[in-house]
Amino acid sequence: MTAAAAGTAALSFWMLDSAPYPYAQRWLLSLPLPLLSQGRLDSMLELRHGERVLEVGPGTGLQALQTAPQLGPDGRLDIVDIQQEMLDHVMSRAERRGLTNIVPTQADAQHLPFENSVFDAAYLVTALGEIPQPEVTLTELKRVVKPTGRIVVGEFFDRHQVRRATLARHANAVGLHVNRLIGPPFSYYAQLAPCRPGGSGGR
Ligand SMILES: C[S@@+](CC[C@H](N)C(=O)[O-])C[C@H]1O[C@@H](n2cnc3c(N)ncnc32)[C@H](O)[C@@H]1O
């Protein structure tokens, strides 16, 4: 990606004020954001073959199409988006690539239609800030991810960015804490883990 393309993407993201992110502007979602790379996401998710993983707000599949192959044929990536058009877009790209382990569900992240503790990991990239009640979303993620699982939030400097201190506050409010953090404040990944009963420590 050229510096000019990265600059255009960054500026356009910052200017866009609508939530959820408009499908009509989907072309921008195919531009990787500076420092919010798949490699960094992978290092936070620590994926293993056979795992069941949840992505909230996949957009057009920038992360999903690279995450699903890492789970292998026995693993599964559930993608949840409030916009059916986004899910259809990811699924048609997945089909063209021969990926068969992605399962789409249209839902609001504030009401996830899954049983408790069914996922090994969950992530959302530049999506949390678009959701009206981030604490409700984090509560839902904590509920559907196994207590030993990983929850990863990626955020980028746009109008909807959840800043690191705000994320830490939301996380603490629902019994999670920031376990690991990579990247500068304007483009970071945070791995969240449940607080220990009676303390703020990790697992
Ligand atoms: C900026 S896009 C990010 C897409 C992708 N993760 C990326 O980095 O390219 C945010 C996504 O979150 C979805 N979204 C927004 N609010 C949501 C909600 N309440 N529940 C589920 N998905 C939501 C949008 O439809 C959109 O696909």
The ligand as a Tripos MOL2 file, in Angstrom:
@<TRIPOS>MOLECULE
LIG
   27    29     1     0     0
SMALL
NO_CHARGES

@<TRIPOS>ATOM
      1 C1        -15.8180    0.0850    9.8020 C.3       1 LIG1
      2 S1        -16.5690   -1.4800    9.4710 S.3       1 LIG1
      3 C2        -15.1780   -2.5290    9.8350 C.3       1 LIG1
      4 C3        -15.1050   -3.7210    8.9270 C.3       1 LIG1
      5 C4        -13.8680   -4.5880    9.0600 C.3       1 LIG1
      6 N1        -13.6930   -5.0920   10.3950 N.3       1 LIG1
      7 C5        -12.6320   -3.8620    8.5900 C.2       1 LIG1
      8 O1        -11.7530   -3.5620    9.4190 O.co2     1 LIG1
      9 O2        -12.5250   -3.6100    7.3870 O.co2     1 LIG1
     10 C6        -17.6600   -1.7720   10.8720 C.3       1 LIG1
     11 C7        -18.5610   -2.9620   10.7110 C.3       1 LIG1
     12 O3        -19.3140   -3.1200   11.9210 O.3       1 LIG1
     13 C8        -20.6690   -3.4090   11.5940 C.3       1 LIG1
     14 N2        -21.5480   -3.0040   12.6990 N.ar      1 LIG1
     15 C9        -21.8480   -1.7390   13.1010 C.ar      1 LIG1
     16 N3        -22.7120   -1.7610   14.1400 N.ar      1 LIG1
     17 C10       -22.9580   -3.0620   14.4100 C.ar      1 LIG1
     18 C11       -23.7650   -3.7320   15.3810 C.ar      1 LIG1
     19 N4        -24.5000   -3.0450   16.2770 N.pl3     1 LIG1
     20 N5        -23.7800   -5.0810   15.3810 N.ar      1 LIG1
     21 C12       -23.0460   -5.7920   14.4710 C.ar      1 LIG1
     22 N6        -22.2690   -5.2070   13.5290 N.ar      1 LIG1
     23 C13       -22.2220   -3.8630   13.4900 C.ar      1 LIG1
     24 C14       -20.8950   -2.6080   10.3110 C.3       1 LIG1
     25 O4        -22.0230   -3.0450    9.5860 O.3       1 LIG1
     26 C15       -19.5740   -2.8220    9.5790 C.3       1 LIG1
     27 O5        -19.5810   -4.0070    8.8070 O.3       1 LIG1
@<TRIPOS>BOND
     1     1     2 1
     2     2     3 1
     3     2    10 1
     4     3     4 1
     5     4     5 1
     6     5     6 1
     7     5     7 1
     8     7     8 2
     9     7     9 1
    10    10    11 1
    11    11    12 1
    12    11    26 1
    13    12    13 1
    14    13    14 1
    15    13    24 1
    16    14    15 ar
    17    14    23 ar
    18    15    16 ar
    19    16    17 ar
    20    17    18 ar
    21    17    23 ar
    22    18    19 1
    23    18    20 ar
    24    20    21 ar
    25    21    22 ar
    26    22    23 ar
    27    24    25 1
    28    24    26 1
    29    26    27 1
@<TRIPOS>SUBSTRUCTURE
     1 LIG1         1 GROUP 0 **** ****
